[in-house]
Amino acid sequence: MKMNNFDKLKTILAGGSHFVLVGHLEPDGDAVGSMLALESLLNSLNKKTTLVLKDTVPAIFNFLIQGREIKTELPPKFDGLILIDNGDLRRTGISAEITKLKKQRLPIIHFDHHQKSDLWRLVTLNFCDDSASSTAEIVFGLFGDFGAEITVEIATQLLAGIFNDTGGFRHSNTSEKVLNIVAELLRRGGKLKKIADNIENSHSIAKFKLWGIALNRLSINKNFGISWSYLTWKDLAKAGAMEEEISGLVNLLNSAPESKASLLLYESEDGKIKGSLRSESNDIDLARLAELLGGGGHKKAAGFMINGRIANFEGKIKIV
């Protein structure tokens, strides 16, 4: 009899005692919430876990962590690797390690809701659904499959993941199914107000100053209906802001009535330019556009990264 994915998952978990959970670079609420909830599920199955994130968790998600230890490197020995919300291999931050573990035939499990990527051919088991609103939605289903308890803490973590990736239930991926899951998590004690206060209603003065710089540069290409802006590394320094405080700005750029999609370009300290793309239109596939630039993501939310710096020449920006 052919095994389904859940049976394969149970077999892999039964074969090991220590699993490492890895979220993506620049972790967001879905990556953090899903990782913490899945860790609790594995602990309830008497599995040892190690959490790994290559980048620091943004301060707005610290309320989810509650003293959990998160490492930046893989431990020397473990029985299986679990990738959470990683849209592609590059986003893991450990691409070389994954390739090595693949050759060693160590089990690698991939939980994700992005479109098919280069990770799919490298892992042992793809536990993925690109029709899901978030990875948290997928992890929520596991608790029912395993008959595991969803505590107040877990409900809040999963609810934060869904809240993050649905844009506070404003994006088109907020389906009837998603709202039924949200209702269940609220019944389990999920703290929606705490989530909203931390994710949407907690802004520093530096963040307001930084967003003001970008909004002052806002332009709309009327031929394509694209609203766009940019930020340099000097802008962040001038505002006294951190890179994590850029998060959410691209959604605001897309809220202009004339906008079908939005693009935000911003420099990072290491000489890279990152691009964030957002849309609510069903007629635009931003993932395909991002892939042309070496990135990826969803149809309506994608990103990419290129080498260079942003320079302004006589009112026109150039990549140098």
N, C-alpha and C positions, 0 to 999 in steps of 0.2 A: 504493500500500500504506500502510495506517495505521501510523504510527510508535508504538512502545511508549515507555514513560517513559525507559528506558535509552537508546534511540536519541535521544530529545529531549534528554536530559542531555548526551550526547556532542556533539550539534549545538551546544548553547549553549556548552559549554566550548571547542569548536573555534573559536567566533566571538569569543573574548576572550583576553586575556593576564593580566589582573589581576582577581582576585575577592576580595570582602570577605565574611568569615564572621562571623556575628552569633549569639551565644547569648543566652539569656533573662536577665531580671532575677533577682537572687539565684541565681546559677548553682550548679548541683549537679554531682555527679560525672558524670552522663550528658551534660549540656550541655558541660562542660569536656572530658571524654574524647573525645566524638564530634567536637567542634570541632577538637581537636588532631590526631586521627587523620585527619580529612578534609583538614586542611591538608597533612599529609604526603602523602596520596594526590594532591592537586592539584600539589604540588611535584614529585612523581615524573612528572607529566605536563607538566612545564616551565611551570607557571602560577605567577605571582606572587600572593602572598596577604597579606591584612591581617586580623588577628584583632581583633574589637571586642566588648567587654562593657561595659555601662553601669555595672554594679556590680563591686566588687572580688571577686576569687575568694576564697572562704573558705580559711583557712589549712590546713585538712585536705586540700585538693586541690592544694596547692603542689607536692607531690612529682611531680605530672603535668606541670607547666608546664616545669620544667627550663630556665629562662632565656628562654623564648619571650616576645616582646614583645606585650603586649595593650593596645590603645588603647581609649579611651572615646568617641571620635568617629569618624565616617566620614571617610575621606580625600576630598579635593576631586574626584578623578577615579578611576574604575575602570570595569570592563566588565561586572560582574555582581555581584548580591548573593545570598548564600546564608544562609538562615535555618536555624538548627539547634536543634531541641528546643523551639521556641517554641509553646506551646499556643494562643495567640491573639495578636492584634495588640498589645494593651496590654503583654503580657509581653516584647515585644522591646525596649521602652524607646525605640524610634525610630519610632513610629507616623506622625508627620508626615513624616519622611524617606521612609518606604516609600510613602506616598500620593503624594508628589512624584515619586519614581522610577517609580511606576506610570504616571503621566501622561507621563513622559519616555520610556516604553517600554523602560526598561532591564531586562534579564532578571533575574528574581527566582526563585530556586529554594528550595523549602520542604522540608526534611527533618524529619520529625516522626513520633511514634507516638501523639499525642493524638487525641481525637475531632475531627471536622470543625468548623472554626471560621471566624471572619470573615477569617482570612488566606487561606483557600482561593480566594476570589474576587479577591484582589489580586495573587496571584503568577502567574508565567509557567508554572511547573511544580511540581506537588505530588508530591514523592517521599515519600509517607506511607503508613503502615500501622498502623492503630490496634489490630491484633492482635499487634503486636510488643511484646516486653517493654520495649524501650527504643529510643531513636534509635541508640544504639551498635550494636544488633543490625542495624538497617537499613544503617548505614555499613559494618559488617563484610561484608555481602553485596556491596557495591561493589568491595571489593578482589578478590573472585573474578571479578566482571564485567569489571573492567579488567585482570585478570591481574597485579595489583600485589603486591609483597612486603609481608608483615606482619612487621615487625621486632619485637624484644623490646619496644622502647618503644611501638610502636603496639599490640601485643598487650596491654600493660599498660593503656594508655589505654582501649581498647575493653572490656577486662575490668572496669575500674573503672566504666565507664558501666553495664554490665549488673548488676554487683554493687550499685551504688547504687539502681537502679530496681527490683530484685527484693528489696530489703531484705536483702541478703546471702544470696540464694537461699531466702528464707523465704516470700515472697509467692506468691499463687496464679498469678502470671504466669511462674513458673519451670517451663517446659514441657520436654518431652524435647528439642525443637529447641534451646531455650536452653542446656540442659546439654551438648548436642553441640557447640554453638558455643564454650561455655566450655572444653570438653575440647580443642578445636582451638587456642584461644588459649593454653592452658597448654602445649600441644605447641610452640607458637611462642615460649615463654619468658615468657609473662605472669606477673607477680609477684603472685600472689594474697595471700601473707602480707603483703607490703608494703602492698597495698591495704587489707586488713583492719586492719592496725596503724594506718594513718593515718585511715581512715574510722570505724572502730568502736572502736578501742582507744586513742584519743588524746583525752583529755578534760581540760580545765583545772579547777582548783579552783573558779573562777568559774562554770563550766558546771554543776558539781555543785550549787553553792549555788542557782543560778537554777532548775534542775530541781526542787530541793527545795521552793522556794517554790510552784511550780506543782503539785507532787504533794500538798502540804499543803492545797491548795484543791480537789483532785480531787473531783468529784461525779458521780453516775451517775443519770440519769433512767430509772427502772425501767420507766416506761410505754413508752418508745421504745428503751430499751437503748443510750442514748448517754452515754458518759463524756466529761466536759468539764472544762476549767480555763481560766485566763487569766493573763496577765502584763501589767503596766503598764510604761511606760518607766522609772518610778522603781524598779521591781524590778530591771531590768537594771543601773541605776546602783548600786543597793545591793549587788548581787552582784559588780559590777565586770566584767560580762559584755558581750559584743558580740551584736548581733542574730543573727548567723550561728550562734551557739551554741544557738539555739532548735531548730535543725534536728534532726529525729529524735524530739523529745519527743512529738509527736502520736501516733507509732507506739507509744510506751511506754504512753500513756494508753489505747490500744485493746487492750492486752494483758490487761486485767481480764476474767475469765471471763464476767461479766455483760454485757460490752460488745459490741454489734453494730457500733458505729461510734464514732468519737471526734472531738471538736472542740476545737481550741485557739485562743483569741483572744489576740492580743498587739498591743500598741501599738508603733508606729514613731515615730521622732523627728519626722517631718514632719506629725504630727497625723492619721495614718491608723491604722485598726485592721485588722489582717490576720487572716484566718481560715484555718486548715488543717483539712482533713477527711480521715479515713482509715477504711477498712473492709476486712474480708476476706470479707464476706457477698456472695453472688451476688444477693441479693434487694434490694439497696440501690444506687441510682444517685446517687452524690454529685456527679457532674458536673452533673446537672440541678438539684440544690439550689444548687450554687455559681453556676450561670448566673442564677438568680433574684436573686442578690446582685451581679451584674455580673462574676462570675468564670468559672471553667471548670476543666477538667482531665480526669481519667479517671473511670470509673465507681467505682473504689475509692480514688482519691486525687485530691483536688481542693482548690481554694482560692479565696479572694475577698478584696477589699479595700474598705473603706468609710470614709467620713469620720467623725471623732469621737474621743472619749476614753472610757476605761472608768472608771466611778465605782461605788463600793460604798456602797449605802445600806441600813443595817440588815441586812447580810448578803446582800443581793440586788444583783447588778450591773446597771447601766444604761449605755446608750450616750448620752453627752452631747456 
